[in-house]
């Protein structure tokens, strides 16, 4: 594929890996433990496993797979709310495909569908709007989730619904923002990270300025990177180069997509429709201040939380689940007590086993598990 | 498919196959059903066994025995939405699926049954088109549809048309094909482009605003397998890579043989359009369904002949060696990625669902 294959070139990969190896002496000069880098975004995690990048990296470098998979971090209580909305008589519940499998306390949306709820898989919020136009006698609820990547398209959909006066369309808003979450991770006492790969598509919307505090206040380098394997290896090299040179800056590897100032029109639409919530609960991380958005009062007519009774019950993660420690890099996925035993992709207990973008599911599906468990048990 | 404005009252009696749509009367066992069976199915399937309309087909043992030394017997139910898609339809699928299940066991496919469950309200012309397609596929695969059954169910009790076919074939004298025979060093081949059927069906459902010309690869593979087995006695295992795709077959192969499979991603024959389709939706072509593709395990000594035989056949032009059976990691499928990394290719847990972003 044109414009894709160029970014998967194994020859260039070997050259970059050579340059990463050449940084070892400088980077490791004053250290005793391996360098620990977090890729924040689930899309990066997926690529890293899909292309087997982790095993190509030297052993003095560790990747920590961050919280940036919106499907994974959705708390169980919100899934229960989705199921309750979907099971409301007259409702068509429209959702992205991979959110259908996330387990609630009783069932997932797939389970609700099997029990007779009208759950439709859509590829865009605009598909949900079309469902509302096509079914004027039904209430269509769109399950909006994701970081700033998907927030603008949801905001524009609400604006479009308002322009058309579509009274039977509403949004169940579960959008979350990445910055407070990175801050929460940086503030946690067991944090051991040395630098970050920043999320490419989120940054396409918000630009690079919002990350500055990471470099300025926490003295950690962050490189916004693309999703092709060469992007990722290149981004890793850029972070390591900063560490080698004793710098902590925000750099942009993904210039072909990410403008430094972000996308103004997207940000305007988001600001018009959404406002920050005081806090939002994350599976595996708990409640994080200002980490989610809700619909502004001006668009209350399109807010499923105002239109329908939504219980909004908070359900604690299972005690045995160690997702939080994995997310902060304190332990590796396979070191969790329930990994691959009580917690598998078929029956996930924790956030990170839910989608292939979650670190645990990725290790379970793509990793050479037998070896990992053997090493862990020694 | 023809369109009709006629309104059918459920349960109303309409005469036989001249009605525009199937009603419950067509399942009632009376004349309407007889007409439907006779004119829509028996006539186009056109063989003397079926034309007798007895309760069973009677198959001469002598004839069966002339093809080999063991019977192969299989069944498969076919449900697909939409019924008609680029490159095929449920009828063609129902014949090819069962023919291929027989052929990959080393059997010469000979006889099929055809059980059709019809939702009331389906246009008779739709059934005619499906039956014609079944007849054409059966002719191509040199099998006879010798016994059948139709049932009509109320609206909503099934989705338009479901077809079950069972098949009987005869396995060539002395031929043993089994995953258990696969050994380290054996090569893994496929007969062409992967994922076309899965992508064509997803596209044909019409909820993606994409323009593509991807067609299903639905085809009977008995002739191709004939040619392969004639050219290469070193074939150890064959399986058609349908639901769950090549990845699923390879995992089954690895587990059954207690051997590892090492795949080479760069060698996988995948159409550019299918790659692009999967990129957009976050799907993996290794798990997309095929309806005209086999995975073959061949001892190394026979690889060149096997590949040449496949590539000489119209259904095998893009055949390729995609991997090797390995002693390391028994039961697992590993892949050398295009990027130079390695990863495990596991069984899917549940269906592939498009990713959010």
HADDOCK unambig.tbl for C-alpha pairs under 7 A between the chains (distance, minus, plus):
assign (segid A and resid 1 and name CA) (segid B and resid 272 and name CA) 6.32 0.50 0.50
assign (segid A and resid 8 and name CA) (segid B and resid 338 and name CA) 6.90 0.50 0.50
assign (segid A and resid 8 and name CA) (segid B and resid 339 and name CA) 5.40 0.50 0.50
assign (segid A and resid 9 and name CA) (segid B and resid 339 and name CA) 6.06 0.50 0.50
assign (segid A and resid 10 and name CA) (segid B and resid 338 and name CA) 6.82 0.50 0.50
assign (segid A and resid 10 and name CA) (segid B and resid 339 and name CA) 4.64 0.50 0.50
assign (segid A and resid 10 and name CA) (segid B and resid 340 and name CA) 5.56 0.50 0.50
assign (segid A and resid 49 and name CA) (segid B and resid 343 and name CA) 6.88 0.50 0.50
assign (segid A and resid 50 and name CA) (segid B and resid 343 and name CA) 6.85 0.50 0.50
assign (segid A and resid 51 and name CA) (segid B and resid 337 and name CA) 5.59 0.50 0.50
assign (segid A and resid 51 and name CA) (segid B and resid 339 and name CA) 6.13 0.50 0.50
assign (segid A and resid 51 and name CA) (segid B and resid 341 and name CA) 5.67 0.50 0.50
assign (segid A and resid 51 and name CA) (segid B and resid 342 and name CA) 6.79 0.50 0.50
assign (segid A and resid 51 and name CA) (segid B and resid 343 and name CA) 6.97 0.50 0.50
assign (segid A and resid 52 and name CA) (segid B and resid 337 and name CA) 6.87 0.50 0.50
assign (segid A and resid 52 and name CA) (segid B and resid 341 and name CA) 4.24 0.50 0.50
assign (segid A and resid 52 and name CA) (segid B and resid 342 and name CA) 4.59 0.50 0.50
assign (segid A and resid 52 and name CA) (segid B and resid 343 and name CA) 5.11 0.50 0.50
assign (segid A and resid 53 and name CA) (segid B and resid 341 and name CA) 5.57 0.50 0.50
assign (segid A and resid 55 and name CA) (segid B and resid 341 and name CA) 6.75 0.50 0.50
assign (segid A and resid 56 and name CA) (segid B and resid 341 and name CA) 6.08 0.50 0.50
assign (segid A and resid 96 and name CA) (segid B and resid 356 and name CA) 5.85 0.50 0.50
assign (segid A and resid 97 and name CA) (segid B and resid 353 and name CA) 5.15 0.50 0.50
assign (segid A and resid 97 and name CA) (segid B and resid 354 and name CA) 5.24 0.50 0.50
assign (segid A and resid 97 and name CA) (segid B and resid 355 and name CA) 6.42 0.50 0.50
assign (segid A and resid 98 and name CA) (segid B and resid 353 and name CA) 5.28 0.50 0.50
assign (segid A and resid 98 and name CA) (segid B and resid 354 and name CA) 5.99 0.50 0.50
assign (segid A and resid 98 and name CA) (segid B and resid 355 and name CA) 5.41 0.50 0.50
assign (segid A and resid 98 and name CA) (segid B and resid 356 and name CA) 6.50 0.50 0.50
assign (segid A and resid 345 and name CA) (segid B and resid 349 and name CA) 6.59 0.50 0.50
assign (segid A and resid 346 and name CA) (segid B and resid 349 and name CA) 6.00 0.50 0.50
assign (segid A and resid 365 and name CA) (segid B and resid 344 and name CA) 6.86 0.50 0.50
assign (segid A and resid 365 and name CA) (segid B and resid 346 and name CA) 5.76 0.50 0.50
assign (segid A and resid 366 and name CA) (segid B and resid 343 and name CA) 5.32 0.50 0.50
assign (segid A and resid 366 and name CA) (segid B and resid 344 and name CA) 4.44 0.50 0.50
assign (segid A and resid 366 and name CA) (segid B and resid 345 and name CA) 6.20 0.50 0.50
assign (segid A and resid 366 and name CA) (segid B and resid 346 and name CA) 6.86 0.50 0.50
assign (segid A and resid 367 and name CA) (segid B and resid 343 and name CA) 6.17 0.50 0.50
assign (segid A and resid 367 and name CA) (segid B and resid 344 and name CA) 5.84 0.50 0.50
assign (segid A and resid 368 and name CA) (segid B and resid 344 and name CA) 6.34 0.50 0.50
